[in-house]
């Protein structure tokens, strides 16, 4: 068994509604780029339900 640590990073989204602007985690990396793209495409704000999320931090 290896003692290697896997470095993880998060992809976060920001709600596109200016009144909300909630930021949340969409994906934890490492993950296939196809799956990340699908999660970002389907991302909706968990606070207000707005479905126009934008990339906040990558």
WOWO-V207892 format. One record per residue. N is the residue number from 1. RES is the residue in one small letter. PHI is phi in whole degrees, 0 to 359 (* if undefined). OMEGA is omega in degrees with one decimal (999 if undefined). Layout:
BEGIN
n->N res->RES phi->PHI omega->OMEGA
n->N res->RES phi->PHI omega->OMEGA
END
This chain:
BEGIN
n->1 res->x phi->* omega->-177.9
n->2 res->x phi->270 omega->176.7
n->3 res->x phi->263 omega->179.3
n->4 res->x phi->296 omega->174.3
n->5 res->x phi->263 omega->176.4
n->6 res->x phi->266 omega->178.6
n->7 res->x phi->283 omega->179.0
n->8 res->x phi->244 omega->178.2
n->9 res->x phi->222 omega->179.7
n->10 res->x phi->244 omega->171.2
n->11 res->x phi->253 omega->-179.2
n->12 res->x phi->245 omega->178.5
n->13 res->x phi->238 omega->176.1
n->14 res->x phi->240 omega->178.9
n->15 res->x phi->299 omega->179.7
n->16 res->x phi->283 omega->178.0
n->17 res->x phi->280 omega->-176.8
n->18 res->x phi->300 omega->179.6
n->19 res->x phi->285 omega->-178.0
n->20 res->x phi->261 omega->-179.9
n->21 res->x phi->54 omega->178.2
n->22 res->x phi->295 omega->177.7
n->23 res->x phi->244 omega->-179.1
n->24 res->x phi->214 omega->179.2
n->25 res->x phi->279 omega->178.4
n->26 res->x phi->261 omega->-176.8
n->27 res->x phi->209 omega->172.3
n->28 res->x phi->253 omega->178.8
n->29 res->x phi->263 omega->10.0
n->30 res->x phi->280 omega->178.7
n->31 res->x phi->203 omega->-179.8
n->32 res->x phi->298 omega->-177.7
n->33 res->x phi->298 omega->177.7
n->34 res->x phi->297 omega->-179.3
n->35 res->x phi->291 omega->177.3
n->36 res->x phi->299 omega->179.8
n->37 res->x phi->299 omega->179.0
n->38 res->x phi->295 omega->178.9
n->39 res->x phi->296 omega->178.3
n->40 res->x phi->295 omega->-179.7
n->41 res->x phi->297 omega->-176.9
n->42 res->x phi->268 omega->-174.3
n->43 res->x phi->298 omega->174.3
n->44 res->x phi->227 omega->-177.8
n->45 res->x phi->299 omega->178.3
n->46 res->x phi->287 omega->-178.9
n->47 res->x phi->271 omega->-175.2
n->48 res->x phi->241 omega->177.8
n->49 res->x phi->88 omega->179.4
n->50 res->x phi->300 omega->-177.4
n->51 res->x phi->256 omega->177.3
n->52 res->x phi->250 omega->179.9
n->53 res->x phi->284 omega->175.9
n->54 res->x phi->236 omega->179.4
n->55 res->x phi->299 omega->180.0
n->56 res->x phi->262 omega->179.9
n->57 res->x phi->217 omega->179.3
n->58 res->x phi->238 omega->999
END
